[in-house]
Structures are given as C-alpha cells and as structure tokens.
Amino acid sequence: MEKTIFEQEPDVEALFEFIGTRKHSVANGYRPHHLLKDNYATTGVHHYYDVQVVPPDGSAKGTITFISPKVYPNSLWVGKKISIQEGERIVGYATILKVLNPVLLGESDP
C-alpha cells in the first residue's frame, strides 16, 4: 500500500521566507504550490522546525514533502530558491538547504 503524503519522508530541508502577501499566518501542514521548474508547479506539505506558526512576513526552517517527486527528477539542489505560491500569487520563497530525496537531486545552474 502506497503511503499518503503525510506519511512520506520529507524531500528537502528549506529556509522559508514569507513576503507579507498573505493575510494570515501559516502552520505545520500548510500545502502551497512550489514552482520547481519554469513550467512545473507542484504541491508540497510544509513542516516547520521549532515553531508551529509562521507570520505572513516571517521566516522559518523546516521541510517540504512533495506530492509526486518522481515526476520532476533532477530539479533541485542546495541553494536553489523556489517560489511558494497560492495559485499564481507568490507568497514567499523556499531556499533549499538539503536535498533528502536523491530522485530530486540535480546540478546547479552554471
């Protein structure tokens, strides 16, 4: 039986930086879109270290567990910054600190 996204191991560790475009704070379990490639966005579940809630203009470290990482292999690397989106609206950025799922590990841009 396949694990649900809430039972999977995290795919990356990241530094989350929200830019104040949300009206409300976010909590563990927040599931926004993430733009992994120029033409590919996917949903991922956030888990924040040491805090339960992050304000609309706050930052935190934590993990992201993506819904279907096998679909976009070789797309992340340490230092890559991906947008956190609600629909087309950017609400923040996640800078990749560590890639935990080797399927996602790619080369950085030259």
Contacts in CASP RR format, 6 or more apart in sequence:
PFRMAT RR
TARGET T0000
AUTHOR 0000-0000-0000
METHOD contacts of the structure
MODEL  1
MEKTIFEQEPDVEALFEFIGTRKHSVANGYRPHHLLKDNYATTGVHHYYD
VQVVPPDGSAKGTITFISPKVYPNSLWVGKKISIQEGERIVGYATILKVL
NPVLLGESDP
5 44 0 8 1.000
5 45 0 8 1.000
5 65 0 8 1.000
5 66 0 8 1.000
5 67 0 8 1.000
6 45 0 8 1.000
6 65 0 8 1.000
8 65 0 8 1.000
9 65 0 8 1.000
9 100 0 8 1.000
9 101 0 8 1.000
10 47 0 8 1.000
10 63 0 8 1.000
10 64 0 8 1.000
10 65 0 8 1.000
10 100 0 8 1.000
10 101 0 8 1.000
11 63 0 8 1.000
11 64 0 8 1.000
11 65 0 8 1.000
11 66 0 8 1.000
11 69 0 8 1.000
11 76 0 8 1.000
11 99 0 8 1.000
11 100 0 8 1.000
11 101 0 8 1.000
11 104 0 8 1.000
12 63 0 8 1.000
12 64 0 8 1.000
12 76 0 8 1.000
12 94 0 8 1.000
12 96 0 8 1.000
12 97 0 8 1.000
12 98 0 8 1.000
12 99 0 8 1.000
12 100 0 8 1.000
12 101 0 8 1.000
12 104 0 8 1.000
13 61 0 8 1.000
13 62 0 8 1.000
13 63 0 8 1.000
13 96 0 8 1.000
13 97 0 8 1.000
13 98 0 8 1.000
13 100 0 8 1.000
14 61 0 8 1.000
14 62 0 8 1.000
14 63 0 8 1.000
14 64 0 8 1.000
14 94 0 8 1.000
14 95 0 8 1.000
14 96 0 8 1.000
14 97 0 8 1.000
15 59 0 8 1.000
15 60 0 8 1.000
15 61 0 8 1.000
15 62 0 8 1.000
15 94 0 8 1.000
15 95 0 8 1.000
15 97 0 8 1.000
16 46 0 8 1.000
16 48 0 8 1.000
16 54 0 8 1.000
16 59 0 8 1.000
16 60 0 8 1.000
16 61 0 8 1.000
16 62 0 8 1.000
16 84 0 8 1.000
16 92 0 8 1.000
16 93 0 8 1.000
16 94 0 8 1.000
17 58 0 8 1.000
17 59 0 8 1.000
17 92 0 8 1.000
17 93 0 8 1.000
17 94 0 8 1.000
17 95 0 8 1.000
18 26 0 8 1.000
18 54 0 8 1.000
18 55 0 8 1.000
18 56 0 8 1.000
18 57 0 8 1.000
18 58 0 8 1.000
18 59 0 8 1.000
18 84 0 8 1.000
18 91 0 8 1.000
18 92 0 8 1.000
19 57 0 8 1.000
19 90 0 8 1.000
19 91 0 8 1.000
19 92 0 8 1.000
19 93 0 8 1.000
20 56 0 8 1.000
20 57 0 8 1.000
20 58 0 8 1.000
20 91 0 8 1.000
20 92 0 8 1.000
21 56 0 8 1.000
21 89 0 8 1.000
21 90 0 8 1.000
21 91 0 8 1.000
21 92 0 8 1.000
22 56 0 8 1.000
22 86 0 8 1.000
22 91 0 8 1.000
23 56 0 8 1.000
24 56 0 8 1.000
25 53 0 8 1.000
25 54 0 8 1.000
25 55 0 8 1.000
25 56 0 8 1.000
26 46 0 8 1.000
26 53 0 8 1.000
26 54 0 8 1.000
27 48 0 8 1.000
27 52 0 8 1.000
27 53 0 8 1.000
27 54 0 8 1.000
28 46 0 8 1.000
28 47 0 8 1.000
28 48 0 8 1.000
28 52 0 8 1.000
29 45 0 8 1.000
29 46 0 8 1.000
29 47 0 8 1.000
30 45 0 8 1.000
30 46 0 8 1.000
31 43 0 8 1.000
31 44 0 8 1.000
31 45 0 8 1.000
31 46 0 8 1.000
32 43 0 8 1.000
32 44 0 8 1.000
32 46 0 8 1.000
32 84 0 8 1.000
32 85 0 8 1.000
32 86 0 8 1.000
32 91 0 8 1.000
33 41 0 8 1.000
33 42 0 8 1.000
33 43 0 8 1.000
33 44 0 8 1.000
33 84 0 8 1.000
33 85 0 8 1.000
33 86 0 8 1.000
33 87 0 8 1.000
34 41 0 8 1.000
34 42 0 8 1.000
34 43 0 8 1.000
34 44 0 8 1.000
34 64 0 8 1.000
34 66 0 8 1.000
34 82 0 8 1.000
34 83 0 8 1.000
34 84 0 8 1.000
34 85 0 8 1.000
34 94 0 8 1.000
35 41 0 8 1.000
35 82 0 8 1.000
35 83 0 8 1.000
35 85 0 8 1.000
36 42 0 8 1.000
36 72 0 8 1.000
36 75 0 8 1.000
36 76 0 8 1.000
36 82 0 8 1.000
37 72 0 8 1.000
37 75 0 8 1.000
40 72 0 8 1.000
40 75 0 8 1.000
41 85 0 8 1.000
42 66 0 8 1.000
42 67 0 8 1.000
42 68 0 8 1.000
42 71 0 8 1.000
42 72 0 8 1.000
43 66 0 8 1.000
43 67 0 8 1.000
44 64 0 8 1.000
44 65 0 8 1.000
44 66 0 8 1.000
44 67 0 8 1.000
45 64 0 8 1.000
45 65 0 8 1.000
46 62 0 8 1.000
46 63 0 8 1.000
46 64 0 8 1.000
47 62 0 8 1.000
47 63 0 8 1.000
47 64 0 8 1.000
47 65 0 8 1.000
48 54 0 8 1.000
48 60 0 8 1.000
48 61 0 8 1.000
48 62 0 8 1.000
49 60 0 8 1.000
49 61 0 8 1.000
49 62 0 8 1.000
49 63 0 8 1.000
50 60 0 8 1.000
50 61 0 8 1.000
51 60 0 8 1.000
54 60 0 8 1.000
56 91 0 8 1.000
61 97 0 8 1.000
63 100 0 8 1.000
64 94 0 8 1.000
66 104 0 8 1.000
69 101 0 8 1.000
69 103 0 8 1.000
69 104 0 8 1.000
70 103 0 8 1.000
72 104 0 8 1.000
73 103 0 8 1.000
73 104 0 8 1.000
74 104 0 8 1.000
74 105 0 8 1.000
74 106 0 8 1.000
74 107 0 8 1.000
75 104 0 8 1.000
75 106 0 8 1.000
76 82 0 8 1.000
76 96 0 8 1.000
76 99 0 8 1.000
76 104 0 8 1.000
76 105 0 8 1.000
76 106 0 8 1.000
77 96 0 8 1.000
77 99 0 8 1.000
77 105 0 8 1.000
77 106 0 8 1.000
77 107 0 8 1.000
77 108 0 8 1.000
78 96 0 8 1.000
78 97 0 8 1.000
78 98 0 8 1.000
78 99 0 8 1.000
78 108 0 8 1.000
79 95 0 8 1.000
79 96 0 8 1.000
79 97 0 8 1.000
79 108 0 8 1.000
80 95 0 8 1.000
80 96 0 8 1.000
80 108 0 8 1.000
81 93 0 8 1.000
81 94 0 8 1.000
81 95 0 8 1.000
81 96 0 8 1.000
82 93 0 8 1.000
82 94 0 8 1.000
82 96 0 8 1.000
83 90 0 8 1.000
83 92 0 8 1.000
83 93 0 8 1.000
84 90 0 8 1.000
84 91 0 8 1.000
84 92 0 8 1.000
84 93 0 8 1.000
84 94 0 8 1.000
85 91 0 8 1.000
85 92 0 8 1.000
99 105 0 8 1.000
99 106 0 8 1.000
END
